[in-house]
Amino acid sequence: MNDIVSAPARTQPGALRASLLVKAFDGREVLCRLDWEVPQGRVVGLLGRNGAGKTTLLRCLLGLSPVDAGSIEILGEPMDEPRGERLHRIGYVPQSFDLFPWMKVGDFLTFTAAFYRRWDTALVERLLAEWQLDRKKKIAALSQGQRQMLAIVRALAPDPDLLVLDEPVASLDPIARRDFLATLLPLVRRPGKTVIFSTHITTDLERVDADIALLRAGRIALMRPLSELRAQLRGAVLTRAAGFTAAPTLEDALSARVREGQARYVIDTGNAEIAARLQTLAAREDARLELAPLDLEDLFVELA
Amino acid sequence: MRRAAIKLALLPGRLAPWGVAMLGLMLAAAVPLLWATDAGAAALAGFALWFLWLLAGAALKSIARKETLLLPDFRRALAQAAAGWALLFWLLPVLGTGLLFDATAAWMTLGYGALAIAWAVLASSGSRAGVYFWVVIIGARFLPAGLWRALQPALTGALLPLAALLLAALLLRLAWLRLFPPGDVPLPETPMLAPDPMQRGMAQQSNAAPRGKLVRRLNGWSEQAAGAQLRLRAIRYHRAPTAARQRSLLRALLLPHEQLRGWMVRWLLFGGVVLVYTLAVGHDAQVGMVAGYATFFAMTGLNTIGMGMPRLRPSLGELYFTMAPRTHAAFKAQLVDSFLGVLPGAILSAFVYTSIAALLLAPSAWMHVLVTTAVLAPPLALATLALYLNLPAARILRTIIQIVTVFGQMGTYWLLYALIERFGPLWGGVPALAITWGFALGAWSAARAHWIAQPLRFDPPDARSGA
């Protein structure tokens, strides 16, 4: 199977560039010589199965977890050191916000705001009111969803150039999730703003029309704008009376597997040769060929 | 017994295999001597049994969370395990006492043994009520002889063991409520007592947060001042950001109770313990020794830095983005320097506690104690912080270091007190000042450099792949 990582056109310095990243836990490589580049001004959805290493990748990129090998550049500077003000241009929402549990919401925001030159107090007040976050409540007393909301408020307030969100909506109810996306979109569609967020909720990625990055086997196996994926990727199904026990080899297929006796492939129709190869394969195997568009969830199931 | 009950019964052995083995050996050594009605052997056996029950309580605490109660038939399995333990380590000794002595002795062992067991379980559950027993035992020494004589018939009466049994049942109920509280558990009040990020559910929240209404009210009073201090320092730093103001703001965040109200609450709560200790042992001990103990007590708070740091790691990630340091080393330097904020509280506490000891035991020696404390407390606090800063993760090694540090603190105080007594403040105090400060500054700069040189870690302790 092939990886399809399109190199983005480099019109301005990248928001993020990772080269040959390696990260292992107890001898098991979670990131295997991973290369990834995200240009500025994009919204990127990072997809991957549970345990694929999404959180590890994001933490490594931000310098929160040391890498075993490789290099990272964030906002045009190496991530070997935090380099002061650069960190203030990054907003980060961790997967679980168990931080400062002894503090009150208001004190936490006051403390954090003291360090920032850019701090959108009006936005903070609006989100606190809309999401009914009580300033006087201790963080430990907030529900997991409310803590996630607080983490989002804190990350958005400094108007960061790069926003990294690790499953930011996992604990939010559908209303809060829609609110969050509605708040996020105008903020990030301004020039130069980049958002990377990992999620399992593919409909959210479709809603924000994100670029899709798929983390598989320790690498970015796919990185494409969603519209391009929709336009070019197709599911191909070969069916025959005897059924298939193994999917016949199809060169350049993005995935190949057998389900319910059918051989199923994901192909990139942008590759002109693969359609012809598929027809030949169907004739050789005496099978009926069907092509069907795939939504993002189908793609995730087939490719992840 | 079912498998689950057997597993529960063996849990203390799994948690502290060496402790259980040692206590088992002590019991094995004591039992043959009991046939010779040896009082020492009886004391040894009682000691071993009591500590076994302490371990059982600790084992129960390790699984105390609401989710545990949802395990199928957990209560029945626990009851069976407890019955097994009671049979072996309560009823069997009662039977032995009956065979070796008489029925009255067995009856007393039954009642007082139950009380001792309930006390052990309550003490290991984390309840401060366990401490009250010590107060009762120590306080009993101060009862007038006449009162003792008046109480004698009741103490030797057949009904008292029955009362002990009833009290034991009440204490066990208290311990159960402590371990499995029906309502919400209190929220954490200080960073160093923040929930352990690797624990979930009840255990995550059931750390050292106090549950008594008075203590919580006092802590709330201190928290108000801590919040106000944090807001004030945040405003000051935002107006004119300097490294010193940043450290001061960090101290307000990481050490919220290191302010006047926090100290006063601490003195009120722990001064009482020093007072009880002084009254209990004071008349048999020299004032320098008791003040040495009081000094050690004042330094115990420094331990929270070493113990609390791993728990802070996830919060450090947030702090890292907020502070936006130029380098990792600069970030760590700011953090480690902010820890020095615990020193004023520890030093002032040393003055308060040693003064309590001196004024209760020998008011005429108060100045002498004050001079000794003034010379020793600041460098001792700094050296102790240096030692605790890099405590190893291995529990046994950590405990050894802590024990050595405690004896070092008390021993140094006694020695300096004796030196000042012998040679006066000038010839006794000034050389000690030079030596202790030399040691403390050396230890601190080495510990600080080592802490800064360590790789920066934001993952919670023992965290593995975060995929």
HADDOCK unambig.tbl for C-alpha pairs under 7 A between the chains (distance, minus, plus):
assign (segid A and resid 25 and name CA) (segid B and resid 464 and name CA) 6.66 0.50 0.50
assign (segid A and resid 25 and name CA) (segid B and resid 465 and name CA) 5.90 0.50 0.50
assign (segid A and resid 51 and name CA) (segid B and resid 467 and name CA) 4.59 0.50 0.50
assign (segid A and resid 52 and name CA) (segid B and resid 467 and name CA) 5.94 0.50 0.50
assign (segid A and resid 53 and name CA) (segid B and resid 467 and name CA) 3.85 0.50 0.50
assign (segid A and resid 54 and name CA) (segid B and resid 467 and name CA) 5.61 0.50 0.50
assign (segid A and resid 55 and name CA) (segid B and resid 466 and name CA) 5.95 0.50 0.50
assign (segid A and resid 55 and name CA) (segid B and resid 467 and name CA) 5.00 0.50 0.50
assign (segid A and resid 56 and name CA) (segid B and resid 466 and name CA) 5.44 0.50 0.50
assign (segid A and resid 56 and name CA) (segid B and resid 467 and name CA) 5.14 0.50 0.50
assign (segid A and resid 64 and name CA) (segid B and resid 317 and name CA) 6.65 0.50 0.50
assign (segid A and resid 64 and name CA) (segid B and resid 458 and name CA) 5.98 0.50 0.50
assign (segid A and resid 81 and name CA) (segid B and resid 326 and name CA) 7.00 0.50 0.50
assign (segid A and resid 81 and name CA) (segid B and resid 327 and name CA) 5.21 0.50 0.50
assign (segid A and resid 81 and name CA) (segid B and resid 328 and name CA) 6.25 0.50 0.50
assign (segid A and resid 82 and name CA) (segid B and resid 324 and name CA) 6.77 0.50 0.50
assign (segid A and resid 82 and name CA) (segid B and resid 325 and name CA) 6.26 0.50 0.50
assign (segid A and resid 82 and name CA) (segid B and resid 326 and name CA) 5.64 0.50 0.50
assign (segid A and resid 82 and name CA) (segid B and resid 327 and name CA) 5.59 0.50 0.50
assign (segid A and resid 82 and name CA) (segid B and resid 328 and name CA) 6.77 0.50 0.50
assign (segid A and resid 83 and name CA) (segid B and resid 325 and name CA) 6.46 0.50 0.50
assign (segid A and resid 83 and name CA) (segid B and resid 326 and name CA) 4.10 0.50 0.50
assign (segid A and resid 83 and name CA) (segid B and resid 327 and name CA) 6.01 0.50 0.50
assign (segid A and resid 84 and name CA) (segid B and resid 324 and name CA) 4.64 0.50 0.50
assign (segid A and resid 84 and name CA) (segid B and resid 325 and name CA) 4.60 0.50 0.50
assign (segid A and resid 84 and name CA) (segid B and resid 326 and name CA) 4.02 0.50 0.50
assign (segid A and resid 85 and name CA) (segid B and resid 324 and name CA) 5.93 0.50 0.50
assign (segid A and resid 87 and name CA) (segid B and resid 321 and name CA) 5.64 0.50 0.50
assign (segid A and resid 87 and name CA) (segid B and resid 324 and name CA) 5.24 0.50 0.50
assign (segid A and resid 88 and name CA) (segid B and resid 321 and name CA) 6.61 0.50 0.50
assign (segid A and resid 88 and name CA) (segid B and resid 324 and name CA) 6.29 0.50 0.50
assign (segid A and resid 99 and name CA) (segid B and resid 314 and name CA) 6.50 0.50 0.50
assign (segid A and resid 99 and name CA) (segid B and resid 315 and name CA) 4.82 0.50 0.50
assign (segid A and resid 100 and name CA) (segid B and resid 315 and name CA) 6.06 0.50 0.50
assign (segid A and resid 101 and name CA) (segid B and resid 188 and name CA) 6.83 0.50 0.50
assign (segid A and resid 101 and name CA) (segid B and resid 194 and name CA) 6.63 0.50 0.50
assign (segid A and resid 102 and name CA) (segid B and resid 188 and name CA) 5.20 0.50 0.50
assign (segid A and resid 102 and name CA) (segid B and resid 189 and name CA) 5.13 0.50 0.50
assign (segid A and resid 102 and name CA) (segid B and resid 190 and name CA) 5.78 0.50 0.50
assign (segid A and resid 102 and name CA) (segid B and resid 191 and name CA) 6.14 0.50 0.50
assign (segid A and resid 102 and name CA) (segid B and resid 194 and name CA) 6.69 0.50 0.50
assign (segid A and resid 107 and name CA) (segid B and resid 227 and name CA) 6.86 0.50 0.50
assign (segid A and resid 107 and name CA) (segid B and resid 231 and name CA) 6.83 0.50 0.50
assign (segid A and resid 110 and name CA) (segid B and resid 231 and name CA) 6.64 0.50 0.50
assign (segid A and resid 110 and name CA) (segid B and resid 234 and name CA) 6.80 0.50 0.50
assign (segid A and resid 111 and name CA) (segid B and resid 234 and name CA) 5.66 0.50 0.50
assign (segid A and resid 112 and name CA) (segid B and resid 322 and name CA) 6.01 0.50 0.50
assign (segid A and resid 114 and name CA) (segid B and resid 234 and name CA) 5.31 0.50 0.50
assign (segid A and resid 114 and name CA) (segid B and resid 235 and name CA) 6.56 0.50 0.50
assign (segid A and resid 114 and name CA) (segid B and resid 237 and name CA) 6.49 0.50 0.50
assign (segid A and resid 114 and name CA) (segid B and resid 238 and name CA) 4.67 0.50 0.50
assign (segid A and resid 115 and name CA) (segid B and resid 238 and name CA) 6.38 0.50 0.50
assign (segid A and resid 115 and name CA) (segid B and resid 322 and name CA) 6.26 0.50 0.50
assign (segid A and resid 115 and name CA) (segid B and resid 323 and name CA) 6.32 0.50 0.50
assign (segid A and resid 140 and name CA) (segid B and resid 187 and name CA) 6.39 0.50 0.50
